[in-house]
Amino acid sequence: MAKMLVQQLTEYFDDLGNKHKNVRFKMRDGFETFAGALYSLPVNKKCSVSKIYEMRYLHATFEAENTDGGGVGIDGARIKFPVPSPDADVIKEMVLQLRTKGAVCIDYVGERWSKIPYVLFNGTAPDRTSHLLINKGVFADKKAGRATIISDVLGRNQLVNVAYEINPAELSDKFVGCIGDLEEDRACITSTIKCRYATVRGRAKASESEGTPVVPLIRKVPIKTRDDIGSCLQTLSGVKGVECLDYHGESVPRVDQIFFGVTDIDQPALPPVGGAAGGAGAGG
């Protein structure tokens, strides 16, 4: 088993706008310099690694025969490299660094929060006795269309297709404040960018009749920009029946291709114009 090394980021800026100092993490020994000079040995070795959230990271796969970076045997490894900031220039520079070290494919995986503390976005503490009303039998009714988000990776507007469940309306009516109005014709989009979103977890009933069971409710809510995250979470937390909120940042499979194009696809050789292949076909 490969040796794991404890490292730290001196500063980590989360998607909600908070700065965290001296954030510890573990990574495979020998890869700590592959992303430049971002990581260092931990200052405080007494505190455990934070479990409140998972940092955004680049997930890089390296060529099996590459031994760059001080003689490290890479053996086709997939390594997570935490990204200290959602700034597009920071992400692109890290992708470039990893490519120079032999990374052949790189995914960008967004930050994750499970049950975000309400104090971080001035949210409303949940009322554990309330619930939402759902229309029985229409759980799958959705609103779908295209929206313009501001992408972390690109640092500019990006068109994406999104969809969300509209039942119950008391909750889904709040989603416009998170993603904006949708154009209800879906776009033909080649980008692999996956929109950031919140996950609402709460309680619901099909009616107020006595004996109607309370059931769990889960809804995903797309979010337009990083600046909208706090206000979106704050609004959602104020809806009765909502008990907790999760968050998942923007993710981009093969982010290296977003920045540097497709370089790993073998193109078929084309026959020469008027060459032997054409002549044979004509003479048959």
C-alpha positions in Angstrom: 0.0 0.0 0.0 1.3 3.5 -0.9 2.4 5.7 1.9 0.1 8.6 2.7 1.5 12.0 3.7 -0.3 14.7 5.8 -0.2 18.1 4.1 -1.9 21.4 4.5 -3.2 24.4 2.5 -2.2 27.6 4.3 -5.5 29.2 3.1 -8.6 27.6 1.6 -11.4 29.8 0.3 -14.7 27.9 0.2 -17.6 28.5 -2.2 -19.6 30.3 0.5 -17.0 33.0 0.8 -15.3 31.9 4.0 -11.5 31.7 4.4 -10.1 28.6 6.3 -6.5 28.6 7.5 -4.1 25.7 7.7 -6.5 23.1 6.3 -5.0 19.6 6.6 -5.5 16.7 4.2 -3.8 13.4 3.2 -2.3 12.6 -0.1 0.1 9.9 -1.5 3.7 10.5 -0.7 5.8 11.9 -3.5 3.0 13.8 -5.2 2.9 16.8 -2.9 5.0 19.0 -5.3 3.2 18.1 -8.5 0.8 21.1 -8.2 3.7 23.6 -7.5 4.3 25.1 -4.1 0.7 25.1 -2.9 1.1 22.5 -0.1 3.3 22.3 3.0 3.8 20.3 6.1 1.1 21.0 8.8 1.7 23.7 11.4 -0.8 22.3 13.9 -0.5 18.5 14.1 -2.9 18.1 17.1 -6.2 18.9 15.3 -7.8 16.3 13.1 -8.7 16.9 9.5 -12.0 18.8 9.1 -15.1 16.7 8.4 -17.6 19.6 7.9 -16.9 19.8 4.2 -14.8 18.3 1.5 -12.5 20.6 -0.4 -12.7 21.0 -4.2 -10.0 19.1 -6.0 -8.4 18.0 -9.2 -8.5 14.2 -9.8 -5.6 13.4 -12.0 -4.6 10.2 -13.7 -0.9 9.7 -14.6 0.7 7.6 -17.2 1.9 4.2 -16.0 5.5 4.6 -17.2 6.1 8.2 -16.1 8.6 8.7 -13.3 8.7 12.5 -13.2 8.8 14.5 -10.0 11.9 13.2 -8.2 11.7 9.6 -9.3 8.2 8.9 -8.0 6.8 5.7 -9.4 3.5 6.8 -10.7 2.1 3.5 -11.9 -1.1 4.8 -13.4 -2.1 6.4 -10.1 -5.2 8.6 -9.6 -4.4 11.4 -7.2 -6.6 14.1 -5.6 -5.1 17.6 -5.5 -7.0 20.1 -3.4 -7.7 23.4 -5.1 -7.3 26.4 -2.7 -9.6 28.8 -4.5 -12.5 28.6 -7.0 -10.8 31.3 -9.2 -10.5 30.3 -12.8 -6.8 31.3 -13.1 -5.9 29.2 -10.1 -7.7 26.1 -11.5 -6.1 26.5 -14.9 -2.6 26.9 -13.5 -2.9 23.8 -11.4 -4.2 21.8 -14.5 -1.2 23.0 -16.5 1.2 22.0 -13.7 -0.3 18.5 -13.5 -0.1 18.1 -17.2 3.6 18.9 -17.2 4.1 16.2 -14.6 2.5 13.6 -16.8 -1.2 13.7 -16.0 -3.1 12.3 -19.0 -6.6 13.1 -17.8 -7.9 15.5 -15.1 -11.3 15.9 -13.6 -12.4 18.9 -11.5 -14.6 17.9 -8.6 -16.5 20.6 -6.7 -16.6 21.3 -3.0 -19.1 19.4 -0.9 -20.9 20.3 2.3 -23.2 17.8 4.1 -25.7 19.5 6.4 -24.2 23.1 6.2 -24.3 24.9 9.6 -27.0 27.5 9.4 -24.8 30.1 11.1 -22.6 30.2 7.9 -25.3 31.7 5.8 -27.6 33.4 8.5 -30.2 30.7 7.9 -33.4 30.0 9.7 -33.1 27.1 12.3 -35.5 24.3 11.3 -38.8 23.7 13.0 -38.7 19.9 13.5 -42.5 19.7 13.9 -43.5 21.2 10.5 -43.8 19.6 7.1 -44.4 20.5 3.4 -47.5 19.3 1.6 -47.0 17.3 -1.6 -49.5 16.4 -4.3 -49.6 12.6 -4.2 -48.8 11.0 -7.5 -47.0 13.9 -9.2 -43.6 13.5 -7.5 -41.8 13.4 -10.9 -43.3 16.7 -12.4 -40.3 18.8 -13.4 -39.5 22.1 -14.9 -36.6 21.8 -17.4 -34.8 24.2 -19.6 -31.6 26.1 -20.1 -30.0 28.7 -17.8 -26.9 30.9 -17.9 -24.6 30.4 -15.0 -21.2 31.9 -14.2 -18.8 29.0 -14.3 -15.9 28.8 -11.8 -13.7 27.0 -14.2 -14.3 29.4 -17.2 -14.7 32.5 -15.1 -17.5 33.7 -17.4 -21.1 32.9 -18.5 -21.9 29.3 -19.5 -25.1 27.9 -20.9 -26.3 24.7 -19.1 -29.4 22.5 -19.2 -31.0 22.1 -15.8 -34.2 20.6 -14.3 -35.9 20.5 -10.9 -39.0 19.0 -9.4 -41.9 21.5 -9.0 -43.8 19.6 -6.3 -44.3 21.0 -3.8 -44.8 24.5 -5.2 -44.3 26.1 -1.8 -40.7 25.0 -2.1 -40.0 25.1 -5.8 -41.3 28.7 -6.1 -38.1 29.7 -4.2 -35.8 28.1 -6.8 -36.0 31.1 -9.1 -34.0 33.1 -6.6 -31.3 30.4 -6.9 -31.0 29.8 -10.6 -33.2 32.5 -12.2 -35.8 32.1 -14.9 -35.3 29.1 -17.3 -35.8 29.3 -21.0 -37.9 26.2 -21.4 -36.3 25.0 -24.7 -33.3 22.9 -23.9 -30.1 23.8 -25.6 -27.7 21.6 -27.6 -24.6 21.9 -25.3 -21.3 20.3 -25.8 -19.8 21.5 -22.5 -19.3 18.9 -19.7 -19.7 21.5 -17.0 -22.1 20.4 -14.2 -23.9 23.2 -12.4 -23.4 23.8 -8.7 -26.5 22.9 -6.6 -28.0 22.7 -3.2 -29.8 19.7 -1.9 -32.9 20.3 0.3 -33.8 17.6 2.8 -37.0 17.9 4.7 -40.3 16.4 5.8 -43.5 16.1 3.7 -47.1 14.8 3.9 -49.7 14.1 1.1 -52.5 15.7 3.2 -53.2 17.2 6.6 -55.5 14.3 7.5 -54.9 12.5 10.7 -52.8 9.4 10.3 -51.2 10.6 7.0 -47.6 9.5 7.2 -44.6 11.9 7.2 -42.2 11.0 4.4 -38.7 12.3 3.6 -38.4 14.9 0.9 -35.2 15.5 -1.2 -34.9 18.2 -3.9 -31.9 19.4 -5.9 -31.7 23.1 -6.6 -29.3 24.5 -9.3 -27.5 27.7 -8.4 -26.6 30.4 -10.9 -23.4 32.0 -9.4 -21.2 31.7 -6.3 -22.6 35.0 -5.1 -26.1 33.5 -5.1 -25.2 30.6 -2.8 -25.7 32.3 0.6 -29.0 34.0 -0.3 -30.3 30.8 -2.0 -29.5 28.7 1.1 -31.0 31.4 3.4 -34.2 31.5 1.4 -34.6 27.7 1.3 -33.9 27.4 5.0 -36.9 29.6 5.7 -39.4 27.2 4.1 -41.4 25.2 6.6 -40.5 21.5 6.5 -36.9 22.0 5.4 -34.6 20.5 7.9 -31.1 20.6 6.4 -29.2 21.7 3.3 -26.3 20.1 1.5 -24.2 21.8 -1.2 -22.1 20.5 -4.2 -19.9 22.9 -6.2 -19.5 23.0 -9.9 -17.8 19.9 -11.4 -16.2 19.3 -14.8 -15.1 15.9 -16.1 -12.0 16.2 -18.2 -11.3 19.8 -17.3 -8.0 19.5 -19.1 -9.8 19.3 -22.4 -11.8 22.5 -21.5 -8.6 24.4 -21.1 -6.3 22.8 -23.6 -8.5 20.9 -26.1 -8.7 17.3 -27.1 -5.2 15.9 -27.4 -5.6 12.3 -26.5 -7.9 11.0 -29.3 -6.2 9.1 -32.1 -7.5 10.5 -35.4 -7.9 7.9 -38.3 -5.6 8.4 -41.2 -7.3 9.8 -44.3 -6.5 8.3 -47.7 -4.6 10.6 -50.0 -6.7 12.4 -52.6 -6.7 10.5 -55.8 -4.4 7.9 -54.2 -4.4 4.1 -54.3 -7.5 3.7 -52.2 -9.6 5.8 -54.6 -8.1 4.3 -57.7 -8.9 0.7 -56.6 -12.5 1.6 -55.9 -12.9 3.3 -59.3 -11.4 0.5 -61.1 -13.4 -2.3 -59.5 
